[in-house]
């Protein structure tokens, strides 16, 4: 779990310092997280998201996946709009 937190922190820093790189990093993380979400949803497992740290512990559902798809869109926008 610490590795994920470290990657998220580095992605946040990259978004501030080198936005295009940060956009690619966030895109990679979000695609990886979304792949896991799809797997959990398809298998019908009851898994707590823990998205945004301890702030939430609701189960993974389609809303979680939709949120990630919106965030992926934002990441793509950053990648293509920042030169």
HTML snippet that shows the backbone in 3Dmol.js (N, CA, C, O; Angstrom):
<script src="https://3Dmol.org/build/3Dmol-min.js"></script>
<div id="view" style="width:600px;height:400px;position:relative"></div>
<script>
const pdb = `
ATOM      1  N   UNK A   1       0.817  -1.190   0.000  1.00  0.00           N
ATOM      2  CA  UNK A   1       0.000   0.000   0.000  1.00  0.00           C
ATOM      3  C   UNK A   1       0.865   1.259   0.000  1.00  0.00           C
ATOM      4  O   UNK A   1       0.484   2.276  -0.580  1.00  0.00           O
ATOM      5  N   UNK A   2       2.019   1.191   0.646  1.00  0.00           N
ATOM      6  CA  UNK A   2       2.906   2.354   0.682  1.00  0.00           C
ATOM      7  C   UNK A   2       3.428   2.694  -0.708  1.00  0.00           C
ATOM      8  O   UNK A   2       3.658   3.862  -1.023  1.00  0.00           O
ATOM      9  N   UNK A   3       3.615   1.662  -1.544  1.00  0.00           N
ATOM     10  CA  UNK A   3       4.092   1.906  -2.908  1.00  0.00           C
ATOM     11  C   UNK A   3       3.054   2.686  -3.709  1.00  0.00           C
ATOM     12  O   UNK A   3       3.402   3.575  -4.486  1.00  0.00           O
ATOM     13  N   UNK A   4       1.784   2.352  -3.520  1.00  0.00           N
ATOM     14  CA  UNK A   4       0.715   3.069  -4.220  1.00  0.00           C
ATOM     15  C   UNK A   4       0.677   4.513  -3.757  1.00  0.00           C
ATOM     16  O   UNK A   4       0.570   5.425  -4.576  1.00  0.00           O
ATOM     17  N   UNK A   5       0.763   4.726  -2.467  1.00  0.00           N
ATOM     18  CA  UNK A   5       0.753   6.081  -1.926  1.00  0.00           C
ATOM     19  C   UNK A   5       1.943   6.880  -2.448  1.00  0.00           C
ATOM     20  O   UNK A   5       1.804   8.055  -2.786  1.00  0.00           O
ATOM     21  N   UNK A   6       3.101   6.250  -2.512  1.00  0.00           N
ATOM     22  CA  UNK A   6       4.294   6.914  -3.047  1.00  0.00           C
ATOM     23  C   UNK A   6       4.123   7.294  -4.513  1.00  0.00           C
ATOM     24  O   UNK A   6       4.499   8.390  -4.927  1.00  0.00           O
ATOM     25  N   UNK A   7       3.553   6.381  -5.292  1.00  0.00           N
ATOM     26  CA  UNK A   7       3.300   6.679  -6.715  1.00  0.00           C
ATOM     27  C   UNK A   7       2.309   7.827  -6.860  1.00  0.00           C
ATOM     28  O   UNK A   7       2.483   8.695  -7.716  1.00  0.00           O
ATOM     29  N   UNK A   8       1.281   7.834  -6.036  1.00  0.00           N
ATOM     30  CA  UNK A   8       0.295   8.915  -6.080  1.00  0.00           C
ATOM     31  C   UNK A   8       0.934  10.250  -5.703  1.00  0.00           C
ATOM     32  O   UNK A   8       0.646  11.274  -6.323  1.00  0.00           O
ATOM     33  N   UNK A   9       1.792  10.244  -4.699  1.00  0.00           N
ATOM     34  CA  UNK A   9       2.472  11.468  -4.281  1.00  0.00           C
ATOM     35  C   UNK A   9       3.387  11.982  -5.397  1.00  0.00           C
ATOM     36  O   UNK A   9       3.388  13.174  -5.707  1.00  0.00           O
ATOM     37  N   UNK A  10       4.156  11.087  -5.989  1.00  0.00           N
ATOM     38  CA  UNK A  10       5.031  11.486  -7.086  1.00  0.00           C
ATOM     39  C   UNK A  10       4.236  12.006  -8.280  1.00  0.00           C
ATOM     40  O   UNK A  10       4.669  12.937  -8.959  1.00  0.00           O
ATOM     41  N   UNK A  11       3.087  11.414  -8.533  1.00  0.00           N
ATOM     42  CA  UNK A  11       2.230  11.872  -9.625  1.00  0.00           C
ATOM     43  C   UNK A  11       1.731  13.282  -9.354  1.00  0.00           C
ATOM     44  O   UNK A  11       1.719  14.123 -10.253  1.00  0.00           O
ATOM     45  N   UNK A  12       1.322  13.542  -8.127  1.00  0.00           N
ATOM     46  CA  UNK A  12       0.875  14.883  -7.755  1.00  0.00           C
ATOM     47  C   UNK A  12       1.970  15.917  -7.925  1.00  0.00           C
ATOM     48  O   UNK A  12       1.728  17.012  -8.434  1.00  0.00           O
ATOM     49  N   UNK A  13       3.165  15.572  -7.503  1.00  0.00           N
ATOM     50  CA  UNK A  13       4.303  16.485  -7.656  1.00  0.00           C
ATOM     51  C   UNK A  13       4.595  16.706  -9.138  1.00  0.00           C
ATOM     52  O   UNK A  13       4.847  17.833  -9.566  1.00  0.00           O
ATOM     53  N   UNK A  14       4.561  15.629  -9.914  1.00  0.00           N
ATOM     54  CA  UNK A  14       4.825  15.743 -11.353  1.00  0.00           C
ATOM     55  C   UNK A  14       3.771  16.620 -12.027  1.00  0.00           C
ATOM     56  O   UNK A  14       4.099  17.388 -12.931  1.00  0.00           O
ATOM     57  N   UNK A  15       2.522  16.520 -11.604  1.00  0.00           N
ATOM     58  CA  UNK A  15       1.482  17.367 -12.193  1.00  0.00           C
ATOM     59  C   UNK A  15       1.778  18.845 -11.971  1.00  0.00           C
ATOM     60  O   UNK A  15       1.433  19.682 -12.805  1.00  0.00           O
ATOM     61  N   UNK A  16       2.414  19.167 -10.851  1.00  0.00           N
ATOM     62  CA  UNK A  16       2.759  20.559 -10.563  1.00  0.00           C
ATOM     63  C   UNK A  16       4.026  21.010 -11.284  1.00  0.00           C
ATOM     64  O   UNK A  16       4.099  22.137 -11.775  1.00  0.00           O
ATOM     65  N   UNK A  17       5.017  20.134 -11.344  1.00  0.00           N
ATOM     66  CA  UNK A  17       6.328  20.493 -11.870  1.00  0.00           C
ATOM     67  C   UNK A  17       6.426  20.254 -13.382  1.00  0.00           C
ATOM     68  O   UNK A  17       6.955  21.089 -14.115  1.00  0.00           O
ATOM     69  N   UNK A  18       5.921  19.132 -13.829  1.00  0.00           N
ATOM     70  CA  UNK A  18       5.971  18.754 -15.255  1.00  0.00           C
ATOM     71  C   UNK A  18       4.604  18.186 -15.623  1.00  0.00           C
ATOM     72  O   UNK A  18       4.424  16.968 -15.654  1.00  0.00           O
ATOM     73  N   UNK A  19       3.641  19.062 -15.902  1.00  0.00           N
ATOM     74  CA  UNK A  19       2.246  18.634 -16.066  1.00  0.00           C
ATOM     75  C   UNK A  19       2.021  17.507 -17.080  1.00  0.00           C
ATOM     76  O   UNK A  19       1.210  16.613 -16.836  1.00  0.00           O
ATOM     77  N   UNK A  20       2.717  17.539 -18.189  1.00  0.00           N
ATOM     78  CA  UNK A  20       2.489  16.478 -19.183  1.00  0.00           C
ATOM     79  C   UNK A  20       2.937  15.122 -18.643  1.00  0.00           C
ATOM     80  O   UNK A  20       2.228  14.127 -18.796  1.00  0.00           O
ATOM     81  N   UNK A  21       4.092  15.081 -18.023  1.00  0.00           N
ATOM     82  CA  UNK A  21       4.574  13.843 -17.393  1.00  0.00           C
ATOM     83  C   UNK A  21       3.586  13.396 -16.320  1.00  0.00           C
ATOM     84  O   UNK A  21       3.234  12.220 -16.239  1.00  0.00           O
ATOM     85  N   UNK A  22       3.146  14.340 -15.502  1.00  0.00           N
ATOM     86  CA  UNK A  22       2.166  14.023 -14.464  1.00  0.00           C
ATOM     87  C   UNK A  22       0.869  13.493 -15.042  1.00  0.00           C
ATOM     88  O   UNK A  22       0.242  12.599 -14.474  1.00  0.00           O
ATOM     89  N   UNK A  23       0.469  14.054 -16.185  1.00  0.00           N
ATOM     90  CA  UNK A  23      -0.735  13.565 -16.862  1.00  0.00           C
ATOM     91  C   UNK A  23      -0.577  12.115 -17.296  1.00  0.00           C
ATOM     92  O   UNK A  23      -1.489  11.306 -17.124  1.00  0.00           O
ATOM     93  N   UNK A  24       0.584  11.789 -17.858  1.00  0.00           N
ATOM     94  CA  UNK A  24       0.846  10.405 -18.250  1.00  0.00           C
ATOM     95  C   UNK A  24       0.879   9.485 -17.034  1.00  0.00           C
ATOM     96  O   UNK A  24       0.358   8.370 -17.072  1.00  0.00           O
ATOM     97  N   UNK A  25       1.496   9.963 -15.959  1.00  0.00           N
ATOM     98  CA  UNK A  25       1.568   9.154 -14.738  1.00  0.00           C
ATOM     99  C   UNK A  25       0.178   8.911 -14.160  1.00  0.00           C
ATOM    100  O   UNK A  25      -0.152   7.790 -13.773  1.00  0.00           O
ATOM    101  N   UNK A  26      -0.638   9.967 -14.103  1.00  0.00           N
ATOM    102  CA  UNK A  26      -1.983   9.800 -13.557  1.00  0.00           C
ATOM    103  C   UNK A  26      -2.816   8.905 -14.466  1.00  0.00           C
ATOM    104  O   UNK A  26      -3.633   8.117 -13.988  1.00  0.00           O
ATOM    105  N   UNK A  27      -2.614   9.023 -15.754  1.00  0.00           N
ATOM    106  CA  UNK A  27      -3.313   8.160 -16.703  1.00  0.00           C
ATOM    107  C   UNK A  27      -2.961   6.693 -16.441  1.00  0.00           C
ATOM    108  O   UNK A  27      -3.840   5.831 -16.415  1.00  0.00           O
ATOM    109  N   UNK A  28      -1.697   6.426 -16.253  1.00  0.00           N
ATOM    110  CA  UNK A  28      -1.258   5.057 -15.970  1.00  0.00           C
ATOM    111  C   UNK A  28      -1.845   4.507 -14.686  1.00  0.00           C
ATOM    112  O   UNK A  28      -2.331   3.377 -14.647  1.00  0.00           O
ATOM    113  N   UNK A  29      -1.799   5.313 -13.633  1.00  0.00           N
ATOM    114  CA  UNK A  29      -2.375   4.873 -12.358  1.00  0.00           C
ATOM    115  C   UNK A  29      -3.865   4.626 -12.472  1.00  0.00           C
ATOM    116  O   UNK A  29      -4.371   3.612 -11.992  1.00  0.00           O
ATOM    117  N   UNK A  30      -4.570   5.552 -13.108  1.00  0.00           N
ATOM    118  CA  UNK A  30      -6.020   5.418 -13.211  1.00  0.00           C
ATOM    119  C   UNK A  30      -6.425   4.221 -14.065  1.00  0.00           C
ATOM    120  O   UNK A  30      -7.407   3.546 -13.754  1.00  0.00           O
ATOM    121  N   UNK A  31      -5.688   3.951 -15.130  1.00  0.00           N
ATOM    122  CA  UNK A  31      -5.990   2.772 -15.946  1.00  0.00           C
ATOM    123  C   UNK A  31      -5.749   1.504 -15.124  1.00  0.00           C
ATOM    124  O   UNK A  31      -6.544   0.566 -15.184  1.00  0.00           O
ATOM    125  N   UNK A  32      -4.661   1.473 -14.363  1.00  0.00           N
ATOM    126  CA  UNK A  32      -4.383   0.305 -13.513  1.00  0.00           C
ATOM    127  C   UNK A  32      -5.476   0.133 -12.460  1.00  0.00           C
ATOM    128  O   UNK A  32      -5.981  -0.972 -12.265  1.00  0.00           O
ATOM    129  N   UNK A  33      -5.844   1.221 -11.780  1.00  0.00           N
ATOM    130  CA  UNK A  33      -6.895   1.138 -10.764  1.00  0.00           C
ATOM    131  C   UNK A  33      -8.223   0.711 -11.384  1.00  0.00           C
ATOM    132  O   UNK A  33      -8.958  -0.084 -10.799  1.00  0.00           O
ATOM    133  N   UNK A  34      -8.528   1.239 -12.563  1.00  0.00           N
ATOM    134  CA  UNK A  34      -9.792   0.915 -13.229  1.00  0.00           C
ATOM    135  C   UNK A  34      -9.834  -0.547 -13.642  1.00  0.00           C
ATOM    136  O   UNK A  34     -10.888  -1.180 -13.595  1.00  0.00           O
ATOM    137  N   UNK A  35      -8.692  -1.081 -14.047  1.00  0.00           N
ATOM    138  CA  UNK A  35      -8.623  -2.501 -14.402  1.00  0.00           C
ATOM    139  C   UNK A  35      -8.973  -3.362 -13.192  1.00  0.00           C
ATOM    140  O   UNK A  35      -9.702  -4.347 -13.313  1.00  0.00           O
ATOM    141  N   UNK A  36      -8.459  -2.994 -12.046  1.00  0.00           N
ATOM    142  CA  UNK A  36      -8.779  -3.724 -10.817  1.00  0.00           C
ATOM    143  C   UNK A  36     -10.261  -3.564 -10.483  1.00  0.00           C
ATOM    144  O   UNK A  36     -10.912  -4.532 -10.088  1.00  0.00           O
ATOM    145  N   UNK A  37     -10.802  -2.354 -10.636  1.00  0.00           N
ATOM    146  CA  UNK A  37     -12.221  -2.131 -10.364  1.00  0.00           C
ATOM    147  C   UNK A  37     -13.101  -3.004 -11.252  1.00  0.00           C
ATOM    148  O   UNK A  37     -14.053  -3.618 -10.770  1.00  0.00           O
ATOM    149  N   UNK A  38     -12.788  -3.063 -12.540  1.00  0.00           N
ATOM    150  CA  UNK A  38     -13.571  -3.892 -13.463  1.00  0.00           C
ATOM    151  C   UNK A  38     -13.520  -5.349 -13.017  1.00  0.00           C
ATOM    152  O   UNK A  38     -14.543  -6.033 -13.004  1.00  0.00           O
ATOM    153  N   UNK A  39     -12.345  -5.817 -12.656  1.00  0.00           N
ATOM    154  CA  UNK A  39     -12.190  -7.199 -12.194  1.00  0.00           C
ATOM    155  C   UNK A  39     -13.065  -7.476 -10.974  1.00  0.00           C
ATOM    156  O   UNK A  39     -13.754  -8.494 -10.917  1.00  0.00           O
ATOM    157  N   UNK A  40     -13.035  -6.576 -10.010  1.00  0.00           N
ATOM    158  CA  UNK A  40     -13.832  -6.746  -8.786  1.00  0.00           C
ATOM    159  C   UNK A  40     -15.323  -6.735  -9.101  1.00  0.00           C
ATOM    160  O   UNK A  40     -16.075  -7.554  -8.573  1.00  0.00           O
ATOM    161  N   UNK A  41     -15.753  -5.817  -9.955  1.00  0.00           N
ATOM    162  CA  UNK A  41     -17.173  -5.696 -10.296  1.00  0.00           C
ATOM    163  C   UNK A  41     -17.644  -6.932 -11.061  1.00  0.00           C
ATOM    164  O   UNK A  41     -18.706  -7.477 -10.762  1.00  0.00           O
ATOM    165  N   UNK A  42     -16.861  -7.376 -12.048  1.00  0.00           N
ATOM    166  CA  UNK A  42     -17.241  -8.538 -12.857  1.00  0.00           C
ATOM    167  C   UNK A  42     -17.323  -9.801 -12.002  1.00  0.00           C
ATOM    168  O   UNK A  42     -18.225 -10.621 -12.178  1.00  0.00           O
ATOM    169  N   UNK A  43     -16.387  -9.949 -11.089  1.00  0.00           N
ATOM    170  CA  UNK A  43     -16.379 -11.133 -10.224  1.00  0.00           C
ATOM    171  C   UNK A  43     -17.428 -11.048  -9.122  1.00  0.00           C
ATOM    172  O   UNK A  43     -17.693 -12.040  -8.443  1.00  0.00           O
ATOM    173  N   UNK A  44     -18.023  -9.879  -8.939  1.00  0.00           N
ATOM    174  CA  UNK A  44     -19.063  -9.720  -7.932  1.00  0.00           C
ATOM    175  C   UNK A  44     -18.550  -9.733  -6.502  1.00  0.00           C
ATOM    176  O   UNK A  44     -19.294 -10.023  -5.565  1.00  0.00           O
ATOM    177  N   UNK A  45     -17.270  -9.414  -6.345  1.00  0.00           N
ATOM    178  CA  UNK A  45     -16.704  -9.401  -4.989  1.00  0.00           C
ATOM    179  C   UNK A  45     -17.118  -8.135  -4.247  1.00  0.00           C
ATOM    180  O   UNK A  45     -17.311  -7.085  -4.859  1.00  0.00           O
ATOM    181  N   UNK A  46     -17.250  -8.236  -2.963  1.00  0.00           N
ATOM    182  CA  UNK A  46     -17.590  -7.119  -2.083  1.00  0.00           C
ATOM    183  C   UNK A  46     -16.277  -6.617  -1.481  1.00  0.00           C
ATOM    184  O   UNK A  46     -15.774  -7.181  -0.510  1.00  0.00           O
ATOM    185  N   UNK A  47     -15.728  -5.548  -2.070  1.00  0.00           N
ATOM    186  CA  UNK A  47     -14.432  -5.025  -1.654  1.00  0.00           C
ATOM    187  C   UNK A  47     -14.589  -3.553  -1.306  1.00  0.00           C
ATOM    188  O   UNK A  47     -15.224  -2.796  -2.040  1.00  0.00           O
ATOM    189  N   UNK A  48     -14.008  -3.155  -0.186  1.00  0.00           N
ATOM    190  CA  UNK A  48     -14.019  -1.754   0.213  1.00  0.00           C
ATOM    191  C   UNK A  48     -13.027  -0.989  -0.642  1.00  0.00           C
ATOM    192  O   UNK A  48     -11.896  -1.434  -0.836  1.00  0.00           O
ATOM    193  N   UNK A  49     -13.441   0.151  -1.150  1.00  0.00           N
ATOM    194  CA  UNK A  49     -12.621   0.920  -2.072  1.00  0.00           C
ATOM    195  C   UNK A  49     -11.393   1.523  -1.382  1.00  0.00           C
ATOM    196  O   UNK A  49     -10.278   1.391  -1.887  1.00  0.00           O
ATOM    197  N   UNK A  50     -11.580   2.165  -0.269  1.00  0.00           N
ATOM    198  CA  UNK A  50     -10.514   2.907   0.406  1.00  0.00           C
ATOM    199  C   UNK A  50      -9.945   3.983  -0.509  1.00  0.00           C
ATOM    200  O   UNK A  50      -8.811   4.428  -0.332  1.00  0.00           O
ATOM    201  N   UNK A  51     -10.743   4.397  -1.489  1.00  0.00           N
ATOM    202  CA  UNK A  51     -10.347   5.486  -2.363  1.00  0.00           C
ATOM    203  C   UNK A  51     -10.236   6.755  -1.527  1.00  0.00           C
ATOM    204  O   UNK A  51     -11.032   6.966  -0.612  1.00  0.00           O
ATOM    205  N   UNK A  52      -9.282   7.578  -1.824  1.00  0.00           N
ATOM    206  CA  UNK A  52      -9.041   8.811  -1.077  1.00  0.00           C
ATOM    207  C   UNK A  52      -8.684   8.510   0.379  1.00  0.00           C
ATOM    208  O   UNK A  52      -9.045   9.265   1.282  1.00  0.00           O
ATOM    209  N   UNK A  53      -7.982   7.415   0.599  1.00  0.00           N
ATOM    210  CA  UNK A  53      -7.508   7.066   1.925  1.00  0.00           C
ATOM    211  C   UNK A  53      -8.617   6.627   2.853  1.00  0.00           C
ATOM    212  O   UNK A  53      -9.559   5.948   2.444  1.00  0.00           O
ATOM    213  N   UNK A  54      -8.497   7.019   4.094  1.00  0.00           N
ATOM    214  CA  UNK A  54      -9.463   6.604   5.107  1.00  0.00           C
ATOM    215  C   UNK A  54     -10.744   7.420   5.058  1.00  0.00           C
ATOM    216  O   UNK A  54     -11.656   7.189   5.853  1.00  0.00           O
ATOM    217  N   UNK A  55     -10.824   8.374   4.133  1.00  0.00           N
ATOM    218  CA  UNK A  55     -12.009   9.241   4.054  1.00  0.00           C
ATOM    219  C   UNK A  55     -13.262   8.463   3.675  1.00  0.00           C
ATOM    220  O   UNK A  55     -14.362   8.814   4.100  1.00  0.00           O
ATOM    221  N   UNK A  56     -13.104   7.414   2.883  1.00  0.00           N
ATOM    222  CA  UNK A  56     -14.255   6.596   2.503  1.00  0.00           C
ATOM    223  C   UNK A  56     -13.904   5.125   2.615  1.00  0.00           C
ATOM    224  O   UNK A  56     -12.740   4.741   2.498  1.00  0.00           O
ATOM    225  N   UNK A  57     -14.901   4.322   2.837  1.00  0.00           N
ATOM    226  CA  UNK A  57     -14.685   2.878   2.855  1.00  0.00           C
ATOM    227  C   UNK A  57     -15.873   2.169   2.214  1.00  0.00           C
ATOM    228  O   UNK A  57     -16.170   1.017   2.528  1.00  0.00           O
ATOM    229  N   UNK A  58     -16.547   2.881   1.307  1.00  0.00           N
ATOM    230  CA  UNK A  58     -17.713   2.271   0.671  1.00  0.00           C
ATOM    231  C   UNK A  58     -17.261   1.204  -0.315  1.00  0.00           C
ATOM    232  O   UNK A  58     -16.132   1.254  -0.803  1.00  0.00           O
ATOM    233  N   UNK A  59     -18.116   0.252  -0.611  1.00  0.00           N
ATOM    234  CA  UNK A  59     -17.736  -0.826  -1.529  1.00  0.00           C
ATOM    235  C   UNK A  59     -17.527  -0.330  -2.962  1.00  0.00           C
ATOM    236  O   UNK A  59     -18.125   0.657  -3.391  1.00  0.00           O
ATOM    237  N   UNK A  60     -16.677  -1.031  -3.675  1.00  0.00           N
ATOM    238  CA  UNK A  60     -16.436  -0.746  -5.083  1.00  0.00           C
ATOM    239  C   UNK A  60     -17.730  -1.020  -5.849  1.00  0.00           C
ATOM    240  O   UNK A  60     -18.383  -2.042  -5.638  1.00  0.00           O
ATOM    241  N   UNK A  61     -18.087  -0.103  -6.733  1.00  0.00           N
ATOM    242  CA  UNK A  61     -19.274  -0.292  -7.565  1.00  0.00           C
ATOM    243  C   UNK A  61     -19.080   0.439  -8.892  1.00  0.00           C
ATOM    244  O   UNK A  61     -17.997   0.947  -9.181  1.00  0.00           O
ATOM    245  N   UNK A  62     -20.135   0.485  -9.685  1.00  0.00           N
ATOM    246  CA  UNK A  62     -20.042   1.140 -10.989  1.00  0.00           C
ATOM    247  C   UNK A  62     -19.752   2.629 -10.861  1.00  0.00           C
ATOM    248  O   UNK A  62     -19.107   3.214 -11.732  1.00  0.00           O
ATOM    249  N   UNK A  63     -20.218   3.239  -9.795  1.00  0.00           N
ATOM    250  CA  UNK A  63     -19.949   4.665  -9.580  1.00  0.00           C
ATOM    251  C   UNK A  63     -18.441   4.894  -9.450  1.00  0.00           C
ATOM    252  O   UNK A  63     -17.919   5.886  -9.958  1.00  0.00           O
ATOM    253  N   UNK A  64     -17.749   3.990  -8.777  1.00  0.00           N
ATOM    254  CA  UNK A  64     -16.290   4.089  -8.647  1.00  0.00           C
ATOM    255  C   UNK A  64     -15.637   4.042 -10.023  1.00  0.00           C
ATOM    256  O   UNK A  64     -14.706   4.796 -10.307  1.00  0.00           O
ATOM    257  N   UNK A  65     -16.130   3.158 -10.862  1.00  0.00           N
ATOM    258  CA  UNK A  65     -15.572   3.026 -12.209  1.00  0.00           C
ATOM    259  C   UNK A  65     -15.877   4.262 -13.046  1.00  0.00           C
ATOM    260  O   UNK A  65     -15.008   4.737 -13.778  1.00  0.00           O
ATOM    261  N   UNK A  66     -17.089   4.788 -12.952  1.00  0.00           N
ATOM    262  CA  UNK A  66     -17.453   6.000 -13.693  1.00  0.00           C
ATOM    263  C   UNK A  66     -16.586   7.173 -13.249  1.00  0.00           C
ATOM    264  O   UNK A  66     -16.128   7.962 -14.077  1.00  0.00           O
ATOM    265  N   UNK A  67     -16.362   7.285 -11.948  1.00  0.00           N
ATOM    266  CA  UNK A  67     -15.492   8.352 -11.434  1.00  0.00           C
ATOM    267  C   UNK A  67     -14.100   8.236 -12.046  1.00  0.00           C
ATOM    268  O   UNK A  67     -13.515   9.238 -12.457  1.00  0.00           O
ATOM    269  N   UNK A  68     -13.572   7.018 -12.106  1.00  0.00           N
ATOM    270  CA  UNK A  68     -12.256   6.831 -12.696  1.00  0.00           C
ATOM    271  C   UNK A  68     -12.240   7.166 -14.180  1.00  0.00           C
ATOM    272  O   UNK A  68     -11.260   7.718 -14.680  1.00  0.00           O
ATOM    273  N   UNK A  69     -13.311   6.841 -14.887  1.00  0.00           N
ATOM    274  CA  UNK A  69     -13.376   7.173 -16.310  1.00  0.00           C
ATOM    275  C   UNK A  69     -13.373   8.684 -16.521  1.00  0.00           C
ATOM    276  O   UNK A  69     -12.765   9.180 -17.469  1.00  0.00           O
ATOM    277  N   UNK A  70     -14.047   9.409 -15.644  1.00  0.00           N
ATOM    278  CA  UNK A  70     -14.022  10.879 -15.722  1.00  0.00           C
ATOM    279  C   UNK A  70     -12.602  11.382 -15.450  1.00  0.00           C
ATOM    280  O   UNK A  70     -12.106  12.260 -16.156  1.00  0.00           O
ATOM    281  N   UNK A  71     -11.958  10.828 -14.435  1.00  0.00           N
ATOM    282  CA  UNK A  71     -10.588  11.236 -14.113  1.00  0.00           C
ATOM    283  C   UNK A  71      -9.612  10.872 -15.241  1.00  0.00           C
ATOM    284  O   UNK A  71      -8.663  11.611 -15.503  1.00  0.00           O
ATOM    285  N   UNK A  72      -9.848   9.733 -15.906  1.00  0.00           N
ATOM    286  CA  UNK A  72      -9.024   9.367 -17.061  1.00  0.00           C
ATOM    287  C   UNK A  72      -9.187  10.410 -18.162  1.00  0.00           C
ATOM    288  O   UNK A  72      -8.212  10.793 -18.810  1.00  0.00           O
ATOM    289  N   UNK A  73     -10.410  10.866 -18.372  1.00  0.00           N
ATOM    290  CA  UNK A  73     -10.659  11.904 -19.372  1.00  0.00           C
ATOM    291  C   UNK A  73      -9.900  13.181 -19.046  1.00  0.00           C
ATOM    292  O   UNK A  73      -9.335  13.818 -19.936  1.00  0.00           O
ATOM    293  N   UNK A  74      -9.888  13.552 -17.780  1.00  0.00           N
ATOM    294  CA  UNK A  74      -9.151  14.749 -17.357  1.00  0.00           C
ATOM    295  C   UNK A  74      -7.654  14.552 -17.579  1.00  0.00           C
ATOM    296  O   UNK A  74      -6.965  15.464 -18.037  1.00  0.00           O
ATOM    297  N   UNK A  75      -7.159  13.374 -17.259  1.00  0.00           N
ATOM    298  CA  UNK A  75      -5.737  13.080 -17.479  1.00  0.00           C
ATOM    299  C   UNK A  75      -5.378  13.172 -18.956  1.00  0.00           C
ATOM    300  O   UNK A  75      -4.331  13.713 -19.315  1.00  0.00           O
ATOM    301  N   UNK A  76      -6.244  12.647 -19.807  1.00  0.00           N
ATOM    302  CA  UNK A  76      -6.013  12.729 -21.246  1.00  0.00           C
ATOM    303  C   UNK A  76      -6.013  14.184 -21.706  1.00  0.00           C
ATOM    304  O   UNK A  76      -5.212  14.576 -22.554  1.00  0.00           O
ATOM    305  N   UNK A  77      -6.905  14.967 -21.147  1.00  0.00           N
ATOM    306  CA  UNK A  77      -6.964  16.388 -21.483  1.00  0.00           C
ATOM    307  C   UNK A  77      -5.666  17.092 -21.105  1.00  0.00           C
ATOM    308  O   UNK A  77      -5.166  17.926 -21.859  1.00  0.00           O
ATOM    309  N   UNK A  78      -5.126  16.759 -19.948  1.00  0.00           N
ATOM    310  CA  UNK A  78      -3.850  17.351 -19.513  1.00  0.00           C
ATOM    311  C   UNK A  78      -2.743  16.951 -20.480  1.00  0.00           C
ATOM    312  O   UNK A  78      -1.940  17.788 -20.894  1.00  0.00           O
ATOM    313  N   UNK A  79      -2.702  15.671 -20.837  1.00  0.00           N
ATOM    314  CA  UNK A  79      -1.633  15.167 -21.720  1.00  0.00           C
ATOM    315  C   UNK A  79      -1.677  15.860 -23.076  1.00  0.00           C
ATOM    316  O   UNK A  79      -0.633  16.256 -23.594  1.00  0.00           O
ATOM    317  N   UNK A  80      -2.860  16.014 -23.661  1.00  0.00           N
ATOM    318  CA  UNK A  80      -2.925  16.588 -25.015  1.00  0.00           C
ATOM    319  C   UNK A  80      -2.886  18.116 -25.030  1.00  0.00           C
ATOM    320  O   UNK A  80      -2.526  18.710 -26.047  1.00  0.00           O
ATOM    321  N   UNK A  81      -3.250  18.761 -23.916  1.00  0.00           N
ATOM    322  CA  UNK A  81      -3.292  20.212 -23.939  1.00  0.00           C
ATOM    323  C   UNK A  81      -2.023  20.893 -23.434  1.00  0.00           C
ATOM    324  O   UNK A  81      -1.814  22.081 -23.682  1.00  0.00           O
ATOM    325  N   UNK A  82      -1.188  20.154 -22.734  1.00  0.00           N
ATOM    326  CA  UNK A  82       0.052  20.724 -22.203  1.00  0.00           C
ATOM    327  C   UNK A  82       1.193  20.295 -23.107  1.00  0.00           C
ATOM    328  O   UNK A  82       1.366  19.112 -23.403  1.00  0.00           O
ATOM    329  N   UNK A  83       1.973  21.288 -23.542  1.00  0.00           N
ATOM    330  CA  UNK A  83       3.100  20.938 -24.434  1.00  0.00           C
ATOM    331  C   UNK A  83       4.416  21.117 -23.752  1.00  0.00           C
ATOM    332  O   UNK A  83       5.462  20.870 -24.353  1.00  0.00           O
TER     333      UNK A  83
END
`;
const viewer = $3Dmol.createViewer("view");
viewer.addModel(pdb, "pdb");
viewer.setStyle({}, {cartoon: {color: "spectrum"}});
viewer.zoomTo();
viewer.render();
</script>
